[in-house]
């Protein structure tokens, strides 16, 4: 089964912040981050249960090469992506989003 991906506004804002940050360093980093995020989204879309459990109903997948993880919830036919969380942020900061 292929799940429908839904990125909440909070996740899109996090992505925008990360892309802007890396664009100030080097455009190649932005391109690689985009590639790695798409790669992670495809992996969880195909098989969301391969990812690690975080808390009740939520899972995570790390973004390769970068200090980010996607946190998401698996529903019947959808995967809801809550944030793109930086590993150094306070754990659980995203729960009220």
C-alpha positions as CSV (number, residue, x, y, z in Angstrom):
1,X,0.0,0.0,0.0
2,X,1.2,3.5,-0.8
3,X,0.2,6.1,1.7
4,X,-0.8,9.7,0.8
5,X,1.7,12.2,2.3
6,X,0.4,15.2,4.1
7,X,2.9,17.8,5.3
8,X,1.5,20.2,7.9
9,X,2.2,23.9,7.7
10,X,4.6,23.5,10.6
11,X,6.6,21.0,8.6
12,X,6.7,23.2,5.6
13,X,7.9,26.1,7.8
14,X,10.6,24.0,9.2
15,X,11.7,23.0,5.7
16,X,11.8,26.6,4.6
17,X,13.9,27.6,7.6
18,X,16.4,24.7,7.0
19,X,16.6,25.5,3.2
20,X,17.2,29.2,4.0
21,X,19.9,28.4,6.5
22,X,21.8,26.1,4.1
23,X,21.4,28.5,1.2
24,X,23.6,31.0,3.2
25,X,26.3,28.4,3.4
26,X,26.2,26.8,-0.1
27,X,23.6,26.1,-2.7
28,X,24.8,22.5,-3.1
29,X,23.8,21.8,0.5
30,X,20.3,23.0,-0.2
31,X,20.1,20.7,-3.2
32,X,21.4,17.8,-1.1
33,X,18.9,18.5,1.7
34,X,16.0,18.6,-0.8
35,X,17.2,15.3,-2.2
36,X,17.6,13.7,1.2
37,X,14.1,14.9,2.4
38,X,12.5,13.6,-0.7
39,X,14.3,10.3,-0.3
40,X,13.1,10.0,3.3
41,X,9.5,10.9,2.4
42,X,9.5,8.2,-0.3
43,X,10.8,5.6,2.1
44,X,8.1,6.3,4.7
45,X,5.5,6.5,2.0
46,X,6.3,3.0,0.8
47,X,6.8,1.5,4.2
48,X,6.2,3.7,7.3
49,X,6.7,0.9,9.7
50,X,10.4,0.6,9.0
51,X,10.9,3.8,11.0
52,X,11.5,4.1,14.7
53,X,8.6,4.6,17.2
54,X,8.9,7.9,19.1
55,X,5.7,8.0,21.2
56,X,2.2,6.8,21.0
57,X,1.2,7.2,17.3
58,X,4.3,9.0,16.2
59,X,7.4,7.7,14.3
60,X,10.6,9.3,13.0
61,X,13.0,8.9,10.2
62,X,16.4,10.6,10.2
63,X,17.5,12.6,7.2
64,X,20.8,11.2,6.0
65,X,23.8,13.5,6.3
66,X,21.9,16.2,8.1
67,X,21.0,16.7,11.7
68,X,17.2,16.5,11.0
69,X,14.5,14.0,11.4
70,X,10.9,13.9,10.1
71,X,8.3,13.1,12.7
72,X,5.1,11.7,11.4
73,X,1.9,9.9,12.3
74,X,0.6,6.9,10.3
75,X,-3.1,6.8,9.7
76,X,-5.2,4.4,7.7
77,X,-4.3,5.8,4.2
78,X,-2.2,8.9,5.1
79,X,1.1,9.8,6.7
80,X,0.9,13.2,8.4
81,X,4.4,14.8,8.7
82,X,4.4,17.1,11.7
83,X,7.9,18.7,11.8
84,X,11.3,18.5,10.3
85,X,13.0,18.6,13.7
86,X,16.6,19.4,14.3
87,X,18.4,16.9,16.5
88,X,19.6,19.6,18.9
89,X,16.2,21.1,19.6
90,X,14.4,20.3,22.8
91,X,12.7,16.9,22.5
92,X,9.0,17.1,22.1
93,X,8.9,20.8,21.2
94,X,6.7,19.9,18.2
95,X,4.0,18.1,20.1
96,X,1.7,21.1,20.5
97,X,1.9,22.1,16.8
